[in-house]
Amino acid sequence: MYALSRLAPDVRQYLLITGNYWAFTLTDGALRMLVVLHFHSLGYSPLAIAALFLFYEIFGVVTNLLGGYLGARLGLNRTMNIGLGLQVAALLMLTVPAVWLTIPWVMGAQALSGIAKDLNKMSAKSSIKLLVPSSQQGTLYKWVAILTGSKNALKGVGFFMGGALLALLGFSGAVLLMAAMLALIWLASLLLLKKDLGKAKAKPKFRDMLSKSRAINLLSAARLFLFGARDVWFVVALPVYLSSVLGWDVWQVGSFLAAWVIGYGIVQSFAPAITGKASGQLPDGRAAFIWAALLAGLPATIALGLHSDLSAQWVLLGGLMLFGVLFAVNSSLHSYLIVSYAKEDGVSLDVGFYYMSNALGRLLGTLLSGWLYQAYGLEACLWISSAFVLLAALISIGLPRHRPAQLL
């Protein structure tokens, strides 16, 4: 605590925000794995388990839109702390006796967790904009990449943590321990996080939730299709395919997906170096188009490979690894661009609108993943994924471009 107090105020706030985000992300990843494994052990089908997370995704769409408005009116410190508090409540809802853990009850807890997650994410991403001077775009890109990448890596760690806690403590014990640990983080955040961070000088009106910026509208549309392209095959189709077609058991599937998410997060953290930071260039709309175009044909190539004489397992796993690298760069680049484009006064309005599109893409991808796989198989999911990435690339052509800028 003494060392923390000696740091520059902006650095101290960045570390507090990142710590909050990390703690929340660990519980979010662990809770997802706990629910999946616990209800799988009770005999629920994969599609029934996926349905438990439906409200989690739906409420993410609404929360990002309203959360940006609340962040501008109340301050980002408050929306972040509300998110932490709601996650504690969601965890406690799952500590009830087993007989109460009905599908509607669990869906309600997941809805609360979805609201909490998007309040926390919107607050963390928006706060970075206010802690870095507008002239230091290179530093902004680096901080956003570290925050985004570390979050996804820790979500993968959370998958492992959820499985370990379930084995050691059982479902109720694991959830109760996470609730207690996150409650301590929440209390520290209430005391230490800067008051009125991100609060708009002029009170925003309800209609201000919809962005008036062409650049943000285009980036949001591209983000919708980008994340729809990932989840249309990653959320339901891929785990079910690995289990039912390739014969993997639930532990192999969970461990592989956790490792993939960790690797994905690590690549996100290094995205500034990959996209030209070392040569003194900042990414712009052209970079968003190029990286999306590089990704666009990959899912279709995997689909074609599954029909060849090559091993389906190695085609799928090799393609998934390459997809993870390219998608991680695309995601990190987008995360920087939205923070860069957002206006400083009421930054959460723009960021919230953008992440609403992100959540809508996830919801669309999740719904399509189950339906397309059940009706047409994994290859259809992969072809739609390629089409979605291509749409994201075409939309990105309209994003602002600039000459190479000096990084600070």
C-alpha positions as CSV (number, residue, x, y, z in Angstrom):
1,M,0.0,0.0,0.0
2,Y,2.9,2.4,0.8
3,A,4.5,1.6,-2.6
4,L,1.2,2.3,-4.3
5,S,0.8,5.7,-2.6
6,R,4.2,6.8,-4.0
7,L,3.2,6.3,-7.6
8,A,2.0,9.1,-9.9
9,P,-1.8,9.5,-9.4
10,D,-2.7,8.5,-13.0
11,V,-0.5,5.4,-12.8
12,R,-2.1,4.5,-9.4
13,Q,-5.6,4.8,-10.8
14,Y,-4.6,2.7,-13.9
15,L,-3.3,0.0,-11.6
16,L,-6.5,0.1,-9.4
17,I,-8.7,-0.1,-12.5
18,T,-6.7,-2.9,-14.0
19,G,-6.7,-4.8,-10.6
20,N,-10.5,-4.5,-10.4
21,Y,-10.8,-5.7,-14.0
22,W,-8.5,-8.6,-13.4
23,A,-10.3,-9.7,-10.3
24,F,-13.6,-9.5,-12.0
25,T,-12.4,-11.4,-15.0
26,L,-11.0,-14.3,-13.0
27,T,-14.4,-14.8,-11.3
28,D,-16.2,-14.3,-14.7
29,G,-14.2,-17.0,-16.4
30,A,-14.3,-19.4,-13.4
31,L,-18.1,-19.0,-13.0
32,R,-18.6,-19.9,-16.7
33,M,-16.6,-23.0,-16.3
34,L,-18.2,-23.9,-13.0
35,V,-21.7,-23.6,-14.5
36,V,-20.8,-25.6,-17.6
37,L,-19.1,-28.5,-15.7
38,H,-21.6,-28.6,-12.9
39,F,-24.7,-28.7,-15.1
40,H,-23.0,-31.1,-17.5
41,S,-22.5,-33.5,-14.6
42,L,-26.2,-33.2,-13.8
43,G,-27.0,-34.4,-17.3
44,Y,-27.9,-31.2,-19.2
45,S,-27.3,-31.2,-22.9
46,P,-24.7,-28.8,-24.5
47,L,-27.5,-26.7,-26.0
48,A,-29.4,-26.6,-22.7
49,I,-26.2,-25.4,-21.0
50,A,-25.7,-22.8,-23.7
51,A,-29.2,-21.5,-23.0
52,L,-28.2,-20.8,-19.4
53,F,-26.0,-18.0,-20.8
54,L,-28.6,-16.5,-23.1
55,F,-29.6,-13.8,-20.7
56,Y,-25.9,-13.1,-20.0
57,E,-25.5,-12.1,-23.6
58,I,-28.9,-10.3,-24.0
59,F,-28.4,-8.1,-21.0
60,G,-24.9,-7.2,-22.3
61,V,-26.4,-5.4,-25.2
62,V,-28.7,-3.3,-23.0
63,T,-26.1,-2.7,-20.3
64,N,-23.5,-1.3,-22.6
65,L,-25.9,1.2,-24.0
66,L,-27.4,2.3,-20.7
67,G,-24.0,1.8,-18.9
68,G,-22.3,4.4,-21.0
69,Y,-25.1,6.9,-20.2
70,L,-24.8,6.1,-16.5
71,G,-21.0,6.4,-16.6
72,A,-21.3,9.9,-18.1
73,R,-23.8,11.0,-15.5
74,L,-22.6,9.3,-12.4
75,G,-18.9,8.8,-13.0
76,L,-17.0,5.7,-14.1
77,N,-15.9,4.9,-10.5
78,R,-19.5,4.4,-9.6
79,T,-20.4,2.2,-12.6
80,M,-17.3,0.1,-12.0
81,N,-18.1,-0.4,-8.3
82,I,-21.8,-1.2,-9.2
83,G,-20.5,-3.8,-11.5
84,L,-18.3,-5.4,-8.8
85,G,-21.2,-5.3,-6.4
86,L,-23.6,-7.0,-8.8
87,Q,-21.1,-9.7,-9.5
88,V,-20.9,-10.5,-5.8
89,A,-24.7,-10.7,-5.7
90,A,-24.8,-13.0,-8.8
91,L,-22.2,-15.3,-7.1
92,L,-24.2,-15.4,-3.9
93,M,-27.4,-16.3,-5.8
94,L,-25.7,-19.5,-6.8
95,T,-24.8,-20.5,-3.2
96,V,-28.4,-21.5,-2.5
97,P,-29.3,-25.2,-1.8
98,A,-29.1,-27.4,-4.9
99,V,-32.8,-27.8,-5.2
100,W,-33.2,-24.1,-5.8
101,L,-30.7,-24.1,-8.7
102,T,-33.4,-24.3,-11.4
103,I,-32.8,-23.1,-15.0
104,P,-34.7,-19.8,-14.4
105,W,-32.8,-19.1,-11.2
106,V,-29.4,-19.8,-12.9
107,M,-30.4,-17.7,-15.9
108,G,-31.3,-14.9,-13.6
109,A,-27.9,-15.1,-11.9
110,Q,-26.2,-15.1,-15.3
111,A,-28.3,-12.1,-16.3
112,L,-27.0,-10.2,-13.3
113,S,-23.5,-11.4,-14.0
114,G,-23.8,-10.2,-17.6
115,I,-24.9,-6.7,-16.4
116,A,-22.0,-6.6,-14.0
117,K,-19.4,-7.7,-16.6
118,D,-20.3,-5.1,-19.1
119,L,-20.5,-2.3,-16.5
120,N,-17.0,-3.3,-15.4
121,K,-15.6,-3.6,-18.9
122,M,-17.1,-0.3,-20.1
123,S,-15.8,1.5,-17.1
124,A,-12.3,0.1,-17.3
125,K,-11.9,0.8,-21.1
126,S,-13.4,4.3,-20.8
127,S,-11.2,5.2,-17.8
128,I,-8.0,4.7,-19.8
129,K,-8.9,7.5,-22.1
130,L,-9.0,9.9,-19.2
131,L,-5.7,8.8,-17.7
132,V,-3.5,9.3,-20.8
133,P,-3.0,12.8,-22.4
134,S,-4.5,13.0,-25.9
135,S,-1.0,13.8,-27.3
136,Q,0.4,10.4,-26.2
137,Q,-1.5,8.0,-28.5
138,G,1.3,5.5,-28.5
139,T,1.0,5.2,-24.7
140,L,-2.8,4.9,-25.0
141,Y,-2.5,2.1,-27.5
142,K,0.0,0.3,-25.2
143,W,-2.2,0.6,-22.1
144,V,-5.3,-0.4,-23.9
145,A,-3.6,-3.5,-25.4
146,I,-2.2,-4.5,-22.0
147,L,-5.6,-4.1,-20.3
148,T,-7.5,-6.0,-23.1
149,G,-4.9,-8.7,-23.5
150,S,-4.4,-9.4,-19.8
151,K,-8.2,-9.6,-19.4
152,N,-8.6,-12.3,-21.9
153,A,-5.5,-14.2,-20.6
154,L,-7.0,-14.1,-17.1
155,K,-10.3,-15.3,-18.4
156,G,-8.6,-18.4,-19.6
157,V,-6.9,-18.8,-16.2
158,G,-10.4,-18.4,-14.7
159,F,-11.5,-21.4,-16.7
160,F,-8.8,-23.5,-15.1
161,M,-9.5,-22.0,-11.7
162,G,-13.2,-22.9,-12.0
163,G,-12.5,-26.5,-12.7
164,A,-10.0,-26.7,-9.9
165,L,-12.3,-25.1,-7.3
166,L,-15.1,-27.3,-8.4
167,A,-13.0,-30.4,-7.8
168,L,-11.7,-29.1,-4.4
169,L,-14.7,-27.3,-2.9
170,G,-17.7,-28.4,-4.8
171,F,-20.0,-26.0,-6.6
172,S,-21.4,-24.0,-3.6
173,G,-18.1,-23.8,-1.8
174,A,-16.3,-22.6,-5.0
175,V,-18.9,-19.9,-5.7
176,L,-18.9,-18.8,-2.0
177,L,-15.1,-18.4,-1.9
178,M,-15.1,-16.3,-5.1
179,A,-17.9,-14.1,-3.7
180,A,-15.9,-13.5,-0.5
181,M,-12.7,-12.6,-2.4
182,L,-14.4,-10.3,-4.9
183,A,-16.2,-8.6,-2.0
184,L,-12.9,-7.6,-0.5
185,I,-11.8,-6.2,-3.9
186,W,-15.0,-4.3,-4.1
187,L,-14.6,-2.7,-0.7
188,A,-11.0,-1.6,-1.6
189,S,-12.3,-0.1,-4.8
190,L,-14.9,1.9,-3.0
191,L,-12.2,3.4,-0.8
192,L,-9.4,4.0,-3.4
193,L,-10.9,4.7,-6.8
194,K,-10.9,8.3,-7.8
195,K,-14.2,10.1,-7.3
196,D,-16.2,11.4,-10.4
197,L,-13.7,9.8,-12.8
198,G,-15.3,10.1,-16.3
199,K,-18.3,12.2,-15.2
200,A,-19.4,14.5,-18.0
201,K,-19.2,18.2,-17.4
202,A,-22.6,18.7,-19.2
203,K,-25.3,16.2,-18.1
204,P,-25.9,14.0,-21.1
205,K,-29.5,13.5,-22.3
206,F,-31.0,10.1,-22.9
207,R,-30.8,10.6,-26.7
208,D,-27.0,11.1,-26.4
209,M,-26.6,7.3,-25.9
210,L,-26.7,6.9,-29.7
211,S,-23.4,8.0,-31.2
212,K,-23.4,10.9,-33.7
213,S,-19.8,10.2,-34.8
214,R,-19.5,8.5,-38.3
215,A,-16.2,6.9,-37.3
216,I,-17.6,5.4,-34.1
217,N,-20.7,4.2,-36.0
218,L,-18.6,2.5,-38.6
219,L,-16.2,1.0,-36.1
220,S,-19.2,-0.3,-34.1
221,A,-20.7,-2.0,-37.1
222,A,-17.4,-3.6,-38.0
223,R,-17.0,-4.8,-34.4
224,L,-20.5,-6.4,-34.5
225,F,-19.6,-8.5,-37.5
226,L,-16.1,-9.2,-36.2
227,F,-17.3,-10.7,-32.9
228,G,-20.2,-12.4,-34.6
229,A,-17.6,-14.1,-36.8
230,R,-15.8,-15.5,-33.8
231,D,-18.8,-16.7,-31.8
232,V,-20.7,-18.2,-34.7
233,W,-18.4,-21.2,-34.5
234,F,-16.5,-20.8,-31.3
235,V,-19.3,-20.7,-28.6
236,V,-21.5,-23.8,-29.3
237,A,-20.4,-25.4,-32.6
238,L,-16.7,-25.9,-31.8
239,P,-17.1,-27.4,-28.3
240,V,-19.8,-29.7,-29.5
241,Y,-17.8,-30.8,-32.6
242,L,-14.7,-31.5,-30.5
243,S,-16.8,-33.6,-28.1
244,S,-19.2,-35.4,-30.5
245,V,-17.1,-35.8,-33.7
246,L,-13.5,-35.9,-32.5
247,G,-14.4,-37.7,-29.3
248,W,-12.8,-35.4,-26.7
249,D,-14.0,-35.5,-23.1
250,V,-15.2,-32.5,-21.3
251,W,-11.9,-31.9,-19.6
252,Q,-10.0,-31.9,-22.9
253,V,-12.5,-29.5,-24.4
254,G,-12.4,-27.1,-21.4
255,S,-8.6,-27.2,-21.1
256,F,-8.0,-26.6,-24.8
257,L,-10.4,-23.6,-24.9
258,A,-8.9,-22.2,-21.8
259,A,-5.4,-22.4,-23.3
260,W,-6.7,-20.8,-26.5
261,V,-8.2,-17.9,-24.6
262,I,-4.9,-17.4,-22.6
263,G,-2.8,-17.4,-25.8
264,Y,-5.3,-15.1,-27.5
265,G,-5.0,-12.6,-24.6
266,I,-1.1,-12.8,-24.7
267,V,-1.2,-11.9,-28.4
268,Q,-3.5,-9.0,-27.7
269,S,-1.0,-7.6,-25.3
270,F,1.7,-7.6,-28.0
271,A,-0.6,-6.2,-30.7
272,P,1.1,-2.7,-30.7
273,A,4.5,-4.3,-31.6
274,I,2.8,-6.4,-34.3
275,T,0.9,-3.5,-35.9
276,G,3.9,-1.2,-36.3
277,K,4.5,0.6,-33.0
278,A,8.2,-0.2,-33.2
279,S,8.4,1.7,-36.6
280,G,6.6,4.7,-35.1
281,Q,3.2,4.1,-36.7
282,L,-0.2,4.3,-35.1
283,P,-3.0,2.1,-36.5
284,D,-5.9,3.8,-38.3
285,G,-8.8,2.7,-40.5
286,R,-6.5,1.3,-43.2
287,A,-4.9,-1.0,-40.6
288,A,-8.4,-2.1,-39.5
289,F,-9.2,-3.0,-43.1
290,I,-5.9,-4.8,-43.7
291,W,-6.0,-7.0,-40.6
292,A,-9.7,-7.9,-41.1
293,A,-9.0,-8.8,-44.8
294,L,-6.1,-11.1,-43.7
295,L,-8.6,-12.9,-41.4
296,A,-11.5,-13.1,-43.8
297,G,-10.5,-16.1,-45.8
298,L,-9.3,-18.3,-42.9
299,P,-12.5,-19.8,-41.6
300,A,-13.5,-20.7,-45.2
301,T,-10.1,-22.3,-45.7
302,I,-10.6,-24.4,-42.5
303,A,-14.1,-25.4,-43.9
304,L,-12.5,-26.6,-47.1
305,G,-9.7,-28.4,-45.2
306,L,-12.3,-30.4,-43.3
307,H,-13.5,-31.8,-46.6
308,S,-10.0,-32.8,-47.7
309,D,-7.9,-35.9,-47.0
310,L,-6.1,-34.1,-44.2
311,S,-6.7,-35.0,-40.5
312,A,-9.8,-33.0,-39.5
313,Q,-8.4,-32.6,-36.0
314,W,-5.1,-31.0,-37.2
315,V,-6.9,-28.9,-39.8
316,L,-9.2,-27.5,-37.1
317,L,-6.6,-27.0,-34.4
318,G,-4.0,-25.5,-36.7
319,G,-6.7,-23.2,-38.2
320,L,-8.0,-22.2,-34.8
321,M,-4.5,-21.3,-33.6
322,L,-3.9,-19.0,-36.6
323,F,-7.4,-17.6,-36.3
324,G,-6.7,-16.8,-32.6
325,V,-3.5,-14.8,-33.6
326,L,-5.2,-12.8,-36.3
327,F,-8.4,-12.2,-34.4
328,A,-6.4,-11.1,-31.3
329,V,-4.7,-8.4,-33.4
330,N,-8.0,-7.3,-34.9
331,S,-9.6,-7.1,-31.5
332,S,-6.8,-5.2,-29.8
333,L,-6.6,-2.7,-32.7
334,H,-10.3,-2.1,-32.5
335,S,-10.1,-1.6,-28.7
336,Y,-7.5,1.1,-29.3
337,L,-9.4,2.8,-32.1
338,I,-12.6,3.2,-30.1
339,V,-10.8,4.8,-27.1
340,S,-8.9,7.0,-29.5
341,Y,-12.0,8.1,-31.4
342,A,-14.2,8.7,-28.3
343,K,-14.6,12.2,-27.1
344,E,-13.1,12.9,-23.6
345,D,-16.2,14.6,-22.1
346,G,-18.6,11.7,-21.6
347,V,-16.2,9.1,-23.0
348,S,-18.3,6.3,-21.7
349,L,-21.2,7.2,-24.0
350,D,-19.1,6.4,-27.1
351,V,-17.4,3.4,-25.5
352,G,-20.7,2.1,-24.2
353,F,-22.3,2.4,-27.7
354,Y,-19.4,0.6,-29.2
355,Y,-19.5,-2.3,-26.8
356,M,-23.2,-2.6,-27.2
357,S,-22.4,-3.5,-30.8
358,N,-19.8,-5.9,-29.5
359,A,-22.4,-7.6,-27.3
360,L,-24.9,-7.7,-30.1
361,G,-22.4,-9.4,-32.3
362,R,-21.7,-12.0,-29.6
363,L,-25.5,-12.6,-29.1
364,L,-26.0,-13.0,-32.9
365,G,-23.0,-15.3,-33.1
366,T,-24.2,-17.4,-30.1
367,L,-27.7,-17.9,-31.5
368,L,-26.4,-18.7,-35.0
369,S,-23.8,-21.0,-33.7
370,G,-26.3,-23.4,-32.1
371,W,-28.8,-23.2,-35.0
372,L,-26.3,-23.5,-37.9
373,Y,-24.4,-26.3,-36.3
374,Q,-27.6,-28.3,-35.5
375,A,-29.0,-27.7,-39.0
376,Y,-26.0,-27.7,-41.3
377,G,-22.8,-28.6,-39.3
378,L,-19.5,-26.9,-38.5
379,E,-18.6,-26.1,-42.1
380,A,-21.7,-23.8,-42.4
381,C,-20.6,-21.9,-39.3
382,L,-17.2,-21.4,-40.7
383,W,-18.5,-20.1,-44.0
384,I,-20.7,-17.6,-42.2
385,S,-17.7,-16.6,-40.1
386,S,-15.7,-15.7,-43.2
387,A,-18.7,-13.7,-44.6
388,F,-19.0,-11.8,-41.4
389,V,-15.2,-10.9,-41.3
390,L,-15.4,-9.8,-44.9
391,L,-18.3,-7.5,-44.0
392,A,-16.2,-6.1,-41.1
393,A,-13.3,-5.5,-43.5
394,L,-15.5,-3.7,-46.1
395,I,-17.1,-1.5,-43.4
396,S,-13.6,-0.6,-42.2
397,I,-12.7,1.0,-45.6
398,G,-14.8,4.0,-44.4
399,L,-12.8,4.5,-41.2
400,P,-10.6,7.6,-40.8
401,R,-7.0,7.4,-42.0
402,H,-4.0,9.5,-41.1
403,R,-0.3,9.8,-41.9
404,P,2.1,7.9,-39.7
405,A,2.4,9.7,-36.4
406,Q,5.2,9.9,-33.9
407,L,4.5,7.6,-30.9
408,L,5.0,9.0,-27.5
